[in-house]
Amino acid sequence: MKDKITTAIEYYNFKKNELLDFVNNGKNLSADEIIKSGIELQTLEYKITALEVAKEN
């Protein structure tokens, strides 16, 4: 089970970094795109945190 959790954490961290790169390198992002990216980033952070807690238990 821990291997699946570790794989999921790695995947969500990859998606988080991909999203951060998109926002940081976006020159012409609209406010809606930035807000949507922020919401997605928040969701990814919650998932990563929950998986890390599950991994410890």
Secondary structure, 3 states (H helix, E strand, C coil): CHHHHHHHHHHHHHHHHHHHHHHHHCCCCCHHHHHHHHHHHHHHHHHHHHHHHHHHC
